[in-house]
């Protein structure tokens, strides 16, 4: 599943630092893990099971910053299926 611009717009925001964030996008359940600055760095997207785990896809975000901390480039990599 390729990430659409609408999903990217929703998940590329700043959230609470070092937390897990749950949200919904259309028919998908999304769980994000954030870093110390509040950037989403890991995403699980699919359907949430009763035990709270997501059955679907896992993505990891790569962020490259300059010396001042400004984002130079970023992208999401698909890491495979989750159970």
Protein Blocks (a to p, Z undefined) as FASTA:
>chain_A
ZZdfklmmmmmpccdehiaddddehjbccdddddfkopafbdceddddfkopacdddddd
dddddfkopafbdcdddebjcZZ
